[in-house]
Amino acid sequence: MFVRVKTSPNSPKKAVQIVENLRDGNKVKQRIVRHVGTAFNDEELKRLKDLAEYIKASIESETQPTLFSPETMAQMAIEARNRANDEPLNVNLKNLREQKRIILGIHDVYGQLYKEAGFDDVIPYGSRKVSAVKNLFHIVMGRLANPASKMATVLDLSEHFGVTLSLPAVYRMMDQIDQKVIERIQQRAYSSASMLLNEPIRVIFYDCTTLYFESFTEDELKQYGYSKDMKFNQSQVLLAIMVTQQGLPLGYEVYEGSRYEGHTLKDAIDKIEKRYQIKEVTFVADSAMLSKENVGLLEEMGKHYILGARIKNLPQAIKEQILDKESYYEISDNTSGTYYIKEINYQGKRLIVTYSSARAQKDAYDRQKSIEKLQSRLNKHTTDPTQLISNYGYKKYIKITGNTNVEINQEKVKEDALWDGLHGVITNNTEYPAKEVIEQYHGLWQVEETFRISKHDLKIRPVFHWTPRRIRAHIGICFMALCLSRHLQYRMRVLGKPVSPEVIRQSLVSVQLSIVKDNKTGHLYGIPSAITQQAREIYKAAGLKLSNIPFLIS
């Protein structure tokens, strides 16, 4: 049995296969044992060959009567650990040899949450769906453990988790994630969040971000548009997400990359009402959603809203009231500390403005940094300083005199400083006190944190899939991983042990098991790794116990 790389004439594709020689009379024929995958470049070819060697070793080990495949061995170890007791083991340590070392923590804890969320049945069971259900589970676990491409995830699961997947089967699984499956994923997300909070969901935070592709082509989904990652030369999609006050994901939508985020709100409201049967809900969103069209839409549909206000763009009479700081009153709370607040009637709505000295210091610092950078650029562009005019970040501080004389507009700097520390929101909710309205709006950081986790910890982008169906499937998989990550974070906060997703990941990856074999008796034993206090607390948050006592596997 050996690994073969098969090429095709006039094609860059290279198929990696595991084959064996069979004798047919006097002739030797080759039979394909496993098609591992197709590579399109040298890096993919290297990864596939490594994976093929691992699978080959696994297949060969199955022919030895005293050994098991890595995946079977891992499953046996997990089952044995669950029924292990404290009875002493009579073992001669000199006869023990390590057969396999696997990571258990990710599958233990996140696997438990996966089942509790109901994600294990989003793909309907059936004789042809069993493999897809298994592949989806392991790919979500792989995304939480070490987010990477699907090919790299398959290899990582094989090397470190005792899980052998077929890359083509993983792609076939993704092709089964259609709109119905995505609807089930989001329904499970909402239901599991409601159960975890044990209270009706009345406030939803809503925001959008963009996901870029390493591609310059467009189709019905991947399109050019305003990029929040500053990747304006690459196609993208727009991702809208909804979370609770506690940061638990409720649902998401994927739009074409050219869609303006403010035009997604009606669709979000319609789907929330249809999917979750929620009628009374307060939408909280940033100023990008504050358009006459959206405000009118929310009021027409009878929805409460809290939206960020562009206070510098309001009518002069309103701006004068905002800048009159004598009429503000003091508020204190445990989250934001001390700040000052003022309520103004604006077109029949409540305009609530706050002033914070901490925010004022930050605004002044940010402006000073911008001016310093601007001055540095002015000094470097003495021959043609008009090149700075097109820079959006510097435009508001630039004054042009004559044909080419560009200088810092000191009057504009002073005018801008008047607004340091001020922030406003607009709401049509007449029941919430002003302080509570501000607290609700401050919860928008939960959406921002959710996007950060999606992009940084779970590496939802860049996206390496190209067809709309695969792109939607990839985002669905990442959303499932995001739900599990945020649910575990919430449980840790409830226990008074707030922790980041990365600390959770490192703690769970450290929960490992060595599988050793007694060469004399043939018995397999499991020896758990050392357990950190952090890992114990994470297991406790998931309702699981963790033991470091060695046990008999078979």
ZAMARGU-4260 file (C-alpha; in steps of 0.2 Angstrom, whole numbers, plus 5000, padded with zeros to 4 digits):
<rodrens>
0) 5000/5000/5000 | 5007/5017/4995 | 5002/5035/4992 | 5001/5040/4974 | 4999/5057/4966
5) 4990/5057/4949 | 4991/5071/4937 | 4980/5075/4922 | 4986/5082/4906 | 4983/5101/4903
10) 4977/5103/4921 | 4985/5109/4937 | 4974/5097/4948 | 4983/5083/4956 | 4974/5069/4964
15) 4981/5061/4980 | 4976/5043/4982 | 4980/5028/4993 | 4983/5012/4982 | 4988/4994/4984
20) 4995/4982/4972 | 4985/4966/4968 | 4991/4952/4957 | 4979/4945/4944 | 4988/4930/4937
25) 5005/4936/4930 | 4999/4954/4930 | 5000/4967/4944 | 4985/4979/4945 | 4983/4994/4956
30) 4967/4996/4966 | 4962/5013/4974 | 4959/5011/4992 | 4955/5029/4997 | 4954/5045/4987
35) 4961/5058/4999 | 4958/5073/4989 | 4963/5085/4975 | 4976/5098/4976 | 4977/5114/4966
40) 4994/5120/4972 | 5010/5114/4981 | 5004/5119/4998 | 4988/5109/4996 | 4998/5094/4989
45) 5009/5094/5004 | 4995/5094/5016 | 4985/5080/5007 | 5001/5069/5006 | 5003/5071/5024
50) 4985/5067/5027 | 4986/5052/5015 | 5002/5045/5025 | 4992/5046/5041 | 4977/5038/5034
55) 4987/5024/5026 | 4995/5020/5043 | 4978/5020/5051 | 4972/5008/5038 | 4987/4997/5039
60) 4985/4996/5058 | 4968/4989/5057 | 4975/4973/5049 | 4985/4970/5065 | 4975/4960/5077
65) 4982/4968/5093 | 4979/4986/5087 | 4964/4998/5083 | 4962/5012/5071 | 4966/5029/5079
70) 4948/5034/5078 | 4942/5017/5085 | 4955/5018/5099 | 4950/5036/5103 | 4931/5031/5104
75) 4935/5016/5115 | 4946/5027/5127 | 4931/5040/5129 | 4919/5026/5132 | 4930/5017/5145
80) 4934/5033/5154 | 4915/5037/5156 | 4913/5020/5165 | 4930/5020/5174 | 4931/5017/5193
85) 4944/5019/5206 | 4949/5000/5206 | 4968/4998/5207 | 4977/4992/5190 | 4990/4979/5191
90) 5002/4984/5177 | 5020/4982/5175 | 5026/4999/5169 | 5041/4992/5159 | 5029/4984/5147
95) 5019/4999/5143 | 5021/5008/5126 | 5011/5023/5120 | 5000/5020/5105 | 4992/5037/5103
100) 4989/5054/5112 | 4973/5063/5109 | 4965/5079/5114 | 4949/5076/5123 | 4944/5093/5130
105) 4937/5101/5115 | 4925/5087/5111 | 4921/5084/5129 | 4915/5101/5133 | 4910/5109/5117
110) 4902/5092/5112 | 4891/5093/5127 | 4885/5110/5122 | 4883/5105/5104 | 4871/5092/5109
115) 4862/5103/5122 | 4860/5116/5108 | 4852/5103/5097 | 4864/5106/5083 | 4866/5087/5082
120) 4850/5085/5072 | 4851/5101/5060 | 4855/5089/5046 | 4840/5076/5046 | 4846/5058/5050
125) 4845/5045/5036 | 4855/5031/5029 | 4864/5044/5017 | 4865/5057/5030 | 4875/5048/5044
130) 4892/5053/5038 | 4886/5071/5035 | 4880/5072/5053 | 4897/5066/5060 | 4907/5077/5048
135) 4897/5092/5053 | 4900/5089/5072 | 4919/5086/5070 | 4922/5101/5058 | 4913/5112/5071
140) 4924/5105/5084 | 4939/5108/5073 | 4934/5126/5070 | 4934/5129/5089 | 4950/5120/5092
145) 4961/5127/5078 | 4952/5137/5065 | 4959/5134/5048 | 4954/5128/5030 | 4944/5113/5029
150) 4959/5103/5023 | 4970/5109/5037 | 4956/5105/5049 | 4954/5087/5043 | 4973/5085/5045
155) 4973/5092/5062 | 4958/5081/5068 | 4968/5066/5062 | 4984/5070/5070 | 4978/5077/5087
160) 4960/5071/5090 | 4960/5053/5084 | 4946/5058/5071 | 4948/5053/5053 | 4938/5062/5040
165) 4938/5061/5022 | 4940/5079/5014 | 4928/5075/4999 | 4915/5069/5012 | 4917/5085/5021
170) 4914/5095/5006 | 4899/5084/5002 | 4893/5088/5019 | 4894/5106/5016 | 4884/5104/5000
175) 4870/5097/5011 | 4869/5113/5022 | 4855/5121/5012 | 4843/5135/5017 | 4832/5123/5027
180) 4847/5117/5037 | 4853/5135/5040 | 4835/5139/5046 | 4836/5124/5059 | 4854/5130/5065
185) 4847/5148/5068 | 4831/5141/5077 | 4842/5130/5088 | 4853/5145/5092 | 4838/5155/5097
190) 4830/5141/5107 | 4846/5137/5116 | 4849/5155/5121 | 4831/5157/5128 | 4834/5141/5138
195) 4850/5146/5145 | 4844/5164/5150 | 4827/5156/5156 | 4818/5173/5152 | 4810/5180/5137
200) 4821/5189/5124 | 4815/5207/5123 | 4831/5217/5117 | 4841/5212/5102 | 4857/5220/5097
205) 4859/5221/5078 | 4874/5226/5067 | 4883/5221/5051 | 4901/5217/5046 | 4909/5212/5029
210) 4919/5196/5025 | 4932/5197/5011 | 4938/5184/4999 | 4955/5182/4992 | 4947/5185/4975
215) 4944/5199/4962 | 4929/5191/4954 | 4910/5194/4958 | 4895/5184/4957 | 4877/5185/4964
220) 4884/5185/4982 | 4902/5190/4981 | 4902/5208/4976 | 4912/5224/4979 | 4906/5236/4992
225) 4911/5246/5007 | 4923/5235/5016 | 4925/5237/5035 | 4941/5227/5034 | 4948/5240/5021
230) 4949/5227/5008 | 4941/5238/4994 | 4950/5229/4980 | 4942/5212/4984 | 4925/5205/4983
235) 4915/5202/4999 | 4899/5198/5007 | 4889/5207/5020 | 4885/5198/5037 | 4872/5204/5048
240) 4870/5196/5066 | 4859/5198/5080 | 4863/5194/5099 | 4855/5196/5116 | 4861/5208/5129
245) 4872/5194/5136 | 4880/5192/5119 | 4872/5175/5115 | 4870/5174/5096 | 4852/5173/5090
250) 4853/5173/5071 | 4862/5180/5056 | 4859/5184/5037 | 4871/5184/5023 | 4869/5198/5009
255) 4878/5202/4993 | 4893/5212/4996 | 4887/5228/4988 | 4872/5229/5000 | 4871/5245/5011
260) 4870/5239/5029 | 4856/5251/5033 | 4845/5242/5020 | 4845/5226/5029 | 4835/5230/5044
265) 4817/5227/5037 | 4823/5210/5031 | 4830/5206/5049 | 4813/5212/5057 | 4803/5201/5046
270) 4813/5186/5049 | 4814/5188/5067 | 4795/5189/5068 | 4793/5174/5057 | 4807/5163/5064
275) 4805/5167/5082 | 4787/5173/5084 | 4793/5189/5093 | 4782/5204/5092 | 4788/5215/5107
280) 4806/5218/5105 | 4818/5233/5106 | 4831/5235/5092 | 4848/5242/5097 | 4859/5247/5083
285) 4873/5260/5079 | 4871/5276/5069 | 4874/5267/5052 | 4855/5261/5054 | 4849/5279/5058
290) 4841/5284/5042 | 4823/5291/5040 | 4819/5276/5030 | 4824/5264/5044 | 4816/5275/5058
295) 4800/5276/5049 | 4800/5257/5046 | 4802/5253/5064 | 4789/5265/5069 | 4777/5259/5056
300) 4780/5241/5062 | 4777/5246/5080 | 4795/5242/5086 | 4804/5251/5099 | 4822/5256/5095
305) 4838/5263/5102 | 4849/5270/5088 | 4865/5279/5089 | 4863/5298/5084 | 4875/5308/5073
310) 4873/5323/5085 | 4885/5334/5074 | 4873/5333/5060 | 4857/5338/5069 | 4849/5355/5067
315) 4858/5370/5074 | 4845/5373/5088 | 4847/5355/5094 | 4866/5356/5093 | 4866/5372/5104
320) 4856/5362/5117 | 4868/5348/5116 | 4883/5359/5119 | 4875/5368/5134 | 4883/5357/5147
325) 4875/5367/5162 | 4859/5358/5160 | 4866/5340/5161 | 4864/5330/5177 | 4875/5317/5185
330) 4873/5298/5184 | 4883/5284/5192 | 4883/5265/5189 | 4895/5251/5192 | 4898/5248/5173
335) 4901/5266/5166 | 4906/5275/5182 | 4901/5293/5183 | 4894/5302/5168 | 4882/5316/5164
340) 4866/5315/5155 | 4853/5326/5146 | 4836/5323/5137 | 4830/5333/5122 | 4814/5332/5112
345) 4819/5330/5094 | 4804/5328/5082 | 4794/5319/5095 | 4808/5307/5099 | 4819/5306/5114
350) 4837/5312/5110 | 4847/5307/5125 | 4865/5314/5126 | 4878/5309/5138 | 4895/5317/5143
355) 4909/5307/5150 | 4926/5315/5155 | 4935/5298/5151 | 4927/5298/5133 | 4932/5317/5131
360) 4950/5312/5135 | 4950/5298/5123 | 4943/5310/5109 | 4956/5323/5112 | 4970/5310/5112
365) 4963/5302/5096 | 4962/5319/5087 | 4979/5325/5093 | 4986/5309/5085 | 4978/5312/5069
370) 4984/5330/5069 | 5002/5324/5072 | 5001/5311/5058 | 4993/5325/5047 | 5007/5337/5051
375) 5020/5324/5047 | 5012/5320/5030 | 5011/5339/5026 | 5030/5340/5030 | 5033/5326/5018
380) 5022/5332/5004 | 5029/5350/5002 | 5030/5348/4983 | 5012/5343/4981 | 5002/5343/4998
385) 4986/5342/4988 | 4988/5323/4989 | 4981/5324/5006 | 4965/5331/5001 | 4958/5313/4996
390) 4962/5306/5013 | 4946/5304/5022 | 4954/5303/5039 | 4963/5320/5037 | 4950/5330/5027
395) 4941/5338/5041 | 4957/5346/5048 | 4963/5353/5031 | 4962/5371/5025 | 4966/5375/5007
400) 4972/5393/5003 | 4977/5398/4986 | 4980/5384/4973 | 4991/5372/4982 | 4994/5379/5000
405) 4987/5365/5012 | 4988/5368/5031 | 4979/5363/5047 | 4963/5372/5050 | 4965/5377/5068
410) 4947/5384/5069 | 4940/5366/5064 | 4951/5358/5077 | 4944/5370/5090 | 4926/5367/5084
415) 4929/5348/5084 | 4935/5349/5102 | 4918/5356/5108 | 4911/5339/5105 | 4924/5329/5115
420) 4915/5317/5127 | 4898/5319/5120 | 4887/5305/5113 | 4869/5303/5109 | 4855/5290/5105
425) 4838/5292/5099 | 4823/5281/5105 | 4804/5280/5103 | 4803/5270/5120 | 4794/5281/5132
430) 4794/5268/5146 | 4813/5266/5149 | 4822/5279/5160 | 4835/5288/5151 | 4849/5279/5161
435) 4842/5262/5156 | 4841/5268/5138 | 4860/5272/5139 | 4864/5255/5147 | 4854/5246/5133
440) 4864/5255/5120 | 4881/5252/5128 | 4877/5234/5126 | 4881/5235/5108 | 4899/5231/5113
445) 4892/5213/5114 | 4889/5213/5095 | 4907/5221/5092 | 4914/5207/5103 | 4904/5194/5094
450) 4912/5200/5077 | 4929/5201/5085 | 4928/5183/5091 | 4921/5177/5074 | 4935/5185/5064
455) 4949/5183/5076 | 4946/5168/5087 | 4936/5158/5074 | 4944/5165/5059 | 4928/5166/5049
460) 4938/5176/5036 | 4946/5176/5024 | 4934/5164/5016 | 4942/5151/5005 | 4926/5145/4997
465) 4919/5152/4980 | 4902/5146/4977 | 4887/5154/4985 | 4881/5137/4993 | 4898/5133/5000
470) 4900/5151/5007 | 4884/5150/5016 | 4888/5133/5022 | 4905/5140/5029 | 4897/5154/5038
475) 4884/5142/5045 | 4898/5131/5052 | 4906/5146/5060 | 4890/5153/5067 | 4887/5136/5076
480) 4905/5137/5083 | 4902/5155/5088 | 4886/5150/5098 | 4895/5137/5107 | 4910/5148/5111
485) 4898/5162/5118 | 4887/5150/5127 | 4902/5143/5137 | 4909/5161/5140 | 4892/5166/5147
490) 4891/5150/5159 | 4909/5155/5165 | 4903/5173/5169 | 4888/5166/5178 | 4900/5156/5189
495) 4910/5172/5192 | 4925/5166/5181 | 4925/5177/5166 | 4937/5171/5153 | 4941/5174/5135
500) 4938/5161/5121 | 4957/5159/5118 | 4960/5155/5137 | 4945/5142/5135 | 4953/5135/5120
505) 4970/5133/5127 | 4963/5125/5143 | 4953/5112/5134 | 4967/5108/5122 | 4978/5104/5137
510) 4965/5090/5142 | 4973/5075/5134 | 4974/5057/5135 | 4988/5045/5132 | 4983/5028/5126
515) 4996/5015/5131 | 4997/4996/5127 | 5004/4982/5138 | 5015/4972/5126 | 5014/4957/5137
520) 4995/4956/5140 | 4989/4966/5125 | 4978/4977/5136 | 4975/4996/5132 | 4975/5009/5146
525) 4971/5027/5146 | 4982/5039/5156 | 4974/5057/5157 | 4985/5072/5157 | 4988/5084/5171
530) 4972/5094/5174 | 4973/5113/5177 | 4961/5122/5189 | 4955/5132/5174 | 4950/5116/5165
535) 4941/5110/5180 | 4931/5126/5181 | 4927/5125/5162 | 4921/5107/5164 | 4910/5112/5179
540) 4902/5126/5168 | 4897/5112/5156 | 4890/5101/5169 | 4904/5088/5167 | 4917/5080/5179
545) 4935/5078/5175 | 4946/5064/5182 | 4965/5061/5180 | 4964/5043/5186 | 4972/5030/5174
550) 4959/5017/5168 | 4958/5001/5158 | 4952/5003/5140 | 4951/4985/5134
</rodrens>
